[in-house]
Structure formats: structure tokens, C-alpha cells
Amino acid sequence: MTGKPTYVGLLNAIAVAEGEAGVYLREWADRTDDPAVREVLELVALREAEHALAFEKRLVELGYRLRPGDGARLAEALEIVRSGCSDREKFESLEIGREPTEGPDIFSRMFENRELDPVTGGLLGRYVAEERDSGRRLRSCYESLAAGTAVSP
């Protein structure tokens, strides 16, 4: 393959979004009074932060630099997690923990690009598996909060 890989934009978008999520989820984890919610948020925040670094590293390996986002989504999310809202309300305001839609998810389409090199494909595979697991954990946490039952990490 010659020229700029067609997936550079995807790698950049993932790095930016994951970095922002790592920041606001960590801050939320530090603010919650529920130790089980904290445990879930801490794990997911660590994953998000690690994904951001891994995708930024891959961009650099390919000869590109991270192009930061405008920070608007992060600012909005931080406002929510810093508010006096309950954890349940934060889940709802951030639209986290919702039931997945029917059919293939957004991650499935990432592998349709036939130009993916093996290193990037491996990185995306691990990322997708962890994101799906994080989604299950967050959904379970939210569902417990919504039902008024104890959250299990």
C-alpha cells in the first residue's frame, strides 16, 4: 500500500474519543460514593486511557500525529460527572449503559476495510473485544442502579 492509509482517520477518532472517555470516567469514579460503581468505572476508564495511547502510538508508527478534537464532548461530559446528579442520572445523561441495538454494532464495520495491515487489525480486534466487555459491564451497572439493586462489578 502506498500513500496515506484509508484508516488513519479512524485511528485518530478512536484515540481522541477513548482519551476523553478515560478522563471523564476516571473523574466520575473518583466522585461516586458507591464502591461497586467505582470499581466498574475505574476498570473502564483505565481501558479507555490505554486504548487512547495504543491508537496514538499506532498513528505515530504509521508516520502520523494525533489530531486532537475540539474538547466539546469532554467538557460536556465533565460537567455531567461533576454535577450533583446520581450515578443513574449520570449514566442516562452520558447515554452510557444502554441496551445495544439489533444487528451488527459499530465495531463490526471496522473490519470491512481490506487495506488494514496485520498490526492495526490486531489492535482493532483487541480494542473491539474490550469495548464490548466494557459495554456489558457498564450496562449491568446501570441496570442495577435503575432497578435499585446492588451493583456487582
DOGUKE-663059 format. One record per residue: y negated, x, z of N, C-alpha, C, CB in turn. Coordinates in steps of 0.02 Angstrom, whole numbers, always signed. Each point is the difference from the previous one (the first is absolute). Glycine has a CB too. Layout:
N
PT    n_c2    n_c1    n_c3   ca_c2   ca_c1   ca_c3    c_c2    c_c1    c_c3   cb_c2   cb_c1   cb_c3
PT       Y       X       Z       Y       X       Z       Y       X       Z       Y       X       Z
...
! end
This chain:
153
PT    n_c2    n_c1    n_c3   ca_c2   ca_c1   ca_c3    c_c2    c_c1    c_c3   cb_c2   cb_c1   cb_c3
PT     +59     +42      +0     -59     -42      +0     -62     +45      +0     +62     -93     +61
PT    -108     +77    -104     -63     +37      -2     -57     -47     +18     +45     +78     -88
PT     -99     -50    +112     -57     -41     +20      +9     -29     +70     -19     -27    -120
PT     -28     -14    +138      +0     -31     +66     +56     -51      +6    -125     +18      +8
PT    +167     -11     +44     +54     -49      +9     -29     -70     +10     +73     +90     +50
PT     -39    -139     -77     -24     -69      +4      +0     -28     +70     +41     -16    -115
PT      -7     +49    +161      +7     -26     +68     -47     +34     +50    +117     -25     -27
PT    -162     +67      +5     -47     +33     +45     -42     -52     +38      -3    +100     -76
PT     -21    -151     +42     -39     -52     +32     +39     -36     +55     -63     -14    -106
PT    +127      +1     +93     +43     -32     +50      +6     +44     +62     +63     -59     -92
PT     -50    +123     +81      +7     +46     +57     -64      +2     +41     +81     +69     -66
PT    -138     -69     +32     -65      +2     +35     -10     -65     +39     -48     +75     -89
PT     +62    -132     +58      -9     -64     +34     +44      -5     +62     -29     -53    -110
PT     +90     +76    +105     +45      -1     +58     -27     +45     +55     +99     -23     -76
PT    -119     +84     +59     -26     +47     +49     -60     -30     +38     +40     +96     -71
PT     -86    -126     +34     -60     -28     +32     +19     -59     +45     -69     +36     -99
PT    +108     -83     +74     +18     -59     +39     +41     +18     +62      -2     -67    -106
PT     +49    +113     +98     +41     +19     +56     -41     +38     +53     +99      +6     -76
PT    -145     +35     +54     -43     +36     +48     -42     -49     +41      -3     +98     -78
PT     -25    -147     +45     -41     -49     +34     +43     -41     +49     -78      -6    -100
PT    +137     -15     +78     +44     -39     +43     +20     +41     +62     +42     -64    -100
PT     -29    +128     +90     +18     +42     +57     -55      +2     +52     +69     +69     -76
PT    -132     -68     +54     -56      +2     +46      -6     -65     +39     -60     +78     -78
PT     +58    -135     +43     -12     -62     +37     +60     -22     +41     -80     -33     -89
PT    +141     +47     +65     +59     -18     +40      +4     +43     +63     +59     -34    -105
PT     -77     +97    +100      -1     +43     +60     -51     -25     +50     +35     +99     -70
PT     -94    -118     +46     -51     -24     +46     +22     -66     +32     -88     +55     -69
PT    +120     -98     +31     +26     -62     +28     +53     +15     +53     -23     -60    -109
PT     +68    +106     +94     +52     +18     +48     -30     +25     +65     +77     +29     -95
PT    -131      +8     +90     -34     +26     +60     -34     -55     +40     -16    +108     -60
PT      +2    -165     +29     -38     -54     +32     +43     -57     +26     -93     +30     -74
PT    +154     -37     +49     +41     -57     +21     +24      +9     +72     +36     -19    -119
PT     -28     -37    +154     +27      +2     +69     +76      -9      +1    -109     -45     +41
PT    +138     +29     -98     +71     -15      -4     +38     +63     -21     -24    -121     -30
PT     +64    +149     +75     +35     +63     -16     +47      -6     -60      -7     +29    +120
PT     +38     -87    -130     +45      -8     -57     -39      -3     -66     +81     -61     +74
PT    -138     +28     -74     -43      -1     -60     -25     +72     -13     -36    -121     +23
PT     +17    +156     +31     -23     +69      -8     +53     +43     -33     -73     -14    +102
PT    +135      +6     -80     +55     +41     -27      +8     -11     -76     +57      -5    +112
PT     -59     -58    -132      +6     -16     -72     -59     +30     -38     +64    -107     +27
PT    -124     +95      -2     -60     +23     -35      -3     +77      -3     -60    -104     +38
PT     +80    +137     +15      +0     +73      -1     +46     +29     -53     -27      -1    +121
PT     +87     -27    -126     +48     +24     -50     -28     -11     -71     +96     -24     +78
PT    -120     -36     -90     -25     -16     -67     -62     +42     -16     +46    -117     +10
PT     -90    +126     +39     -60     +41     -10     +19     +72     -18     -64     -72     +81
PT    +113     +99     -47     +23     +69     -16     +28      +4     -71     +26     +19    +122
PT     +13     -69    -141     +27      -1     -68     -56      -3     -51    +103     -57     +42
PT    -152     +14     -30     -55      -7     -48     -38     +66      -7     -10    -123     +29
PT      -5    +154     +27     -36     +64      -2     +40     +53     -36     -57     -30    +108
PT    +122     +32     -96     +42     +49     -33      +4     -14     -75     +67     +14    +105
PT     -63     -77    -123      +1     -17     -72     -64     +23     -33     +74     -99     +24
PT    -130     +89      +8     -64     +21     -29      +0     +75     -15     -59     -93     +63
PT     +82    +131     -15      +3     +73     -10     +50     +20     -54     -33     +15    +119
PT     +90     -48    -120     +52     +17     -49     -25     -15     -71     +90     -24     +85
PT    -124     -33     -94     -24     -17     -67     -59     +43     -20     +41    -116     +17
PT     -84    +134     +31     -54     +46     -17     +28     +68     -19     -77     -61     +79
PT    +127     +84     -43     +33     +63     -16     +29      -2     -71     +26     +19    +122
PT      +6     -74    -139     +29      -6     -67     -54      +3     -53     +95     -68     +46
PT    -151     +36     -34     -57      +4     -47     -21     +72     -11     -38    -114     +37
PT     +32    +151     +18     -20     +71      -5     +53     +40     -38     -64     -10    +109
PT    +127      -3     -95     +54     +35     -36      -5     -13     -76     +73      -9    +102
PT     -96     -49    -120      -7     -18     -71     -65     +25     -30     +71    -101     +21
PT    -114    +131     +21     -63     +27     -24     -60     -46      +6     +68     +65     -76
PT     -63    -115    +120     -55     -48      +8     -21      -2     +73     +43     -69     -95
PT    -100     +40    +107     -27      -7     +68      -5     -74     +17     -64    +109     -10
PT     +68    -123     +74      -7     -68     +24     -70     -25     -14     +87     +20     +89
PT     -91     -80    -116     -65     -34     -10      -4     -54     +54      -3     +24    -126
PT     -37     -11    +178      -4     -49     +56     -26     -68     -22     -19     +96     +78
PT     +40    -147     -41     -25     -67     -13     -70      -7     +31    +118     -46      -2
PT    -145     -14      -3     -67     -11     +26      -1     -14     +75     -31     -44    -112
PT     +89     +34    +142      +4     -10     +72     -14     -71     +23     -32    +116     +11
PT     +18    -162     -57     -17     -69     +19     +58     -34     +35     -78      -6     -97
PT    +139     +13     +70     +59     -32     +31     +12     +29     +69     +51     -19    -113
PT     -59     +85    +121      +9     +31     +65     -51     -26     +50     +46    +103     -56
PT    -108    -107     +36     -53     -24     +45     +15     -71     +23     -83     +74     -58
PT    +105    -116     +12     +17     -70     +16     +59      -2     +49     -43     -37    -113
PT     +94     +77    +100     +59      +0     +43     -17     +27     +69     +72     +16    -101
PT    -113     +35    +105     -20     +27     +65     -40     -51     +40      -1    +115     -48
PT     -40    -153     +15     -38     -52     +34     +48     -51     +31     -96     +15     -81
PT    +148     -33     +45     +49     -48     +25     +38     +29     +60     +11     -48    -116
PT     +15    +110    +109     +41     +27     +55     -43     +17     +61     +80     +46     -84
PT    -144     -35     +76     -44     +13     +56     -26     -63     +33     -33    +105     -55
PT     +46    -162     +25     -24     -64     +26     +41     -20     +61     -38     -36    -115
PT     +16     -16    +148     +36     -26     +57     +55     -49     -18    -102     +16     +65
PT    +119     -20    -129     +53     -46     -22     +67     +20     +30     -63     -20    -108
PT    +107     -29    +112     +68     +14     +22     +37     +39     -54      +1    -106     +71
PT     +55    +135     -52     +41     +35     -50     +21     -47     -55     +41     +79     +89
PT     -23    -140     -71     +20     -49     -51     -57     -11     -49     +78     -56     +82
PT    -139     +46     -57     -58     -11     -43     -14     +61     -45     -47     -78     +87
PT     +59    +137     -60     -10     +61     -40     +51      +2     -57     -44     +61    +101
PT    +106     -77     -87     +50      -4     -53     -23     -47     -55     +92     +24     +83
PT    -115     -82     -62     -21     -51     -48     -62     +20     -39     +49     -86     +75
PT     -98    +115     -41     -62     +21     -33     +12     +57     -49     -64     -36    +100
PT    +109     +81     -83     +16     +56     -43     +53     -18     -53     -29     +77     +94
PT     +56    -137     -88     +52     -24     -45     +61     +47      +1     -87     -53     -73
PT    +107     +70    +133     +58     +43     +11     +55     -43     +31     -72    +104     +15
PT    +134     -91     -34     +56     -35     +30     +17     -66     -33     -31     +55    +104
PT      +3     -66    -162     +15     -63     -36     +69      +4     -32    -122     -19     -21
PT    +150     -38      +9     +65      -5     -34      -9     +25     -71     +36     -99     +72
PT     +11    +141     -96      -6     +25     -69      +8     -57     -51     +44    +111     +37
PT     -74    -102     -94      +6     -50     -53     +69      +5     -33    -125      +4     -20
PT    +144     -56     -14     +64      -1     -36      -2     +50     -58     +18    -121     +32
PT     +40    +147     -49      +6     +44     -58     -17     +72     +17     -28     -96     -72
PT     +22    +137     +20     -14     +71     +11     -67     +10     +35     +68     +27    -103
PT     -71     +24    +145     -62     +14     +34     -41     +51     -40     +55     -24    +111
PT    -115     +38     -86     -46     +46     -34     +31     +69     -10     -96     -63     +49
PT    +140     +82      -4     +30     +67      -3     +49      +7     -58     -13      +8    +123
PT     +46     -61    -142     +50      +3     -54     -31     +24     -65     +63     -93     +55
PT    -124     +71     -67     -34     +17     -63     -17     +75      -6     -47    -115      -2
PT     +45    +149     +58     -18     +71      -1     +50     +42     -40     -55     -15    +110
PT    +116      -9    -114     +52     +39     -33      +8     -18     -74     +57      +8    +109
PT    -100     -51    -134      +2     -18     -71     -29     +55     -44      -8    -120     +32
PT     -31    +164      -4     -31     +55     -38     +54     +52     -16    -112     -20     +56
PT    +128     +26    -118     +54     +45     -22     -23     +73      -2     +48     -94     -66
PT    -112    +106     +79     -26     +69      +1      +6     +32     +69     -78     -31     -91
PT    +100      -6    +142      +5     +29     +67     +43     +63      +0     -15    -115     +49
PT     -11    +167     -20     +40     +61      +8     +45      -9     +61     -90     +72     -55
PT    +142     -32     +62     +47      -8     +55     -32      +7     +70     +87     +42     -76
PT    -133      +4     +84     -31      +9     +66     -41     -61     +19      -4    +124     -19
PT     -36    -149     -28     -41     -59     +14     +45     -61     +10     -95     +48     -68
PT    +148     -54     +28     +46     -56      +9     +33      +0     +68     +20      +2    -123
PT      +0     +57    +147     +29      +6     +66     -49     -18     +55     +74     +89     -43
PT    -136     -67     +35     -52     -17     +49     -11     -75      +2     -54    +112     -19
PT     +49    -142     -40     -10     -73      -4     +59     -37     +31     -69     +16    -103
PT    +130      +9     +92     +59     -34     +27      -1      -1     +76     +64     +36    -100
PT     -79     +20    +131      -4      +3     +73     -56     -44     +25     +46    +117      -1
PT    -104    -114     -33     -57     -40     +19     +17     -75      -1     -76     +89     -47
PT    +108    -112      -7     +17     -70      -7     +48     -22     +56     -17      +8    -125
PT     +68     +33    +138     +48     -18     +53     -34      -6     +67     +91     +58     -64
PT    -136     -11     +80     -35      -2     +64     -49     -58      +3     +13    +123      +9
PT     -47    -137     -64     -47     -56      -1     +36     -66     +11     -74     +64     -78
PT    +131     -72     +47     +38     -62     +10     +23      -7     +72     +38      +4    -120
PT     -15     +51    +150     +20      -1     +70     -60     -15     +45     +93     +81     -25
PT    -150     -50     +11     -60     -13     +39     -20     -73      -6     -38    +118     -17
PT     +44    -146     -42     -15     -70     -10     +44     -45     +42     -37     +27    -115
PT    +102     -11    +117     +47     -39     +42     -19      +5     +74     +91     +20     -85
PT    -108     +40    +107     -19      +9     +70     -64     -38     +18     +54    +113      -2
PT    -104    -108     -41     -63     -36     +11     +10     -75      -2     -62     +96     -49
PT    +103    -119      +2     +13     -72      -6     +36     -26     +63      +7     +12    -125
PT     +42     +25    +150     +35     -19     +60     -47      -2     +60    +105     +50     -46
PT    -149      -1     +50     -49      +3     +54     -46     -60      -3      +5    +125      -1
PT     -31    -140     -58     -45     -57      -8     +36     -66     +16     -64     +64     -87
PT    +123     -71     +62     +38     -63     +12     +12     -10     +74     +54     +12    -112
PT     -40     +41    +149      +9      -6     +72     -65     -21     +34     +90     +87      -5
PT    -145     -56     -16     -65     -19     +29     -16     -73     -16     -40    +118     -11
PT     +53    -139     -50     -14     -69     -21     +42     -50     +38     -31     +42    -113
PT     +93     -23    +129     +45     -45     +37      -9      +4     +75     +81     +13     -93
PT    -122     +36    +115     -10      +7     +72     +58     +32     +36     -73     -98      -6
PT    +114    +135     -32     +58     +34     +30     -14     +74      +6     +78     -87     -47
PT     -36    +121     +84      -8     +72      +9     +11     +36     -66     +37      -9    +120
PT     -79     +58    -132      +6     +41     -60     +52     +54     +12    -121     -21     -31
PT    +166     +30     -17     +48     +54      +6     -14     +51     -54     +87     -77     +49
PT     -99    +139     -29     -16     +53     -49     +60     +15     -42     -85     +48     +77
! end
